[in-house]
């Protein structure tokens, strides 16, 4: 996992919780040695975090990056360490930004339903502007896994 931030932030915290929930569902324990912490969702931080894992000798066979920007930066580090993507390590990002389609290998990613997100945000904004005070709620956006070259089919 690449993308947890040392201080609590909304997106990072929620994706970390999802990652930990997935581990628990698979019957796996959390291992902080497998976590790549970052200070921002940037290519440079993704590269630095993946390089750190590989330099520490962590055997990485798959990495889930909390953003495509992190994943695009992380994609270079295995190559620099003689590790092949996806043969030795699978790499998946989150956001489905356009750059991921053109990287080599092209980036597998989680694609959130942007139309749903926009409709939901606008609906809540209109409700507030009309004087409603809806209670805070957690909503989960629909998403798809887009498998490209950076991970096995």
C-alpha positions, 0 to 999 in steps of 0.5 A: 500500500502506498499513500497513507499520510502520517497525519490524518487526511480525509481521502488518505484515511478513508483509503487506508481504512478500505485497505485494512478492511480488505486485509481483515476480510482476507484474514491477513494482519496489518504489517506497517513494513509493507506500507509506503507513507507519503506527505502528498499524492504526487509522482515524486512521493510515489517514487520515493515511497516505492524506492524506500520499500525496495531499498529496505528489501521488502518483497513487493509482489503487488502495490495498491497506490491511493492515487494514480499520481502516486502509482505513476511515480511508483512505476519507475522504482521497480524498473530502477531495481531490476524488478518487472511490472507486472511480472514481478510486481503488479501495480494499481492506482486510483482515479483513472487519470488520462496519463495512466493510459499512456504510461509504459506499462499502462496503469491499472486503476480504480475508476470512480463514477465521476458522474455519480460523484458530480450529481451527488455533490450538486444535489447536496449543494442545492439542498443546502442552498435551499435551506435544508440542513441534511445530516452528515452521511457517508456515501460510497461512490460506485467504481470499476477496476480498470485492468491494464498492463501494470497488473495481470488480467 
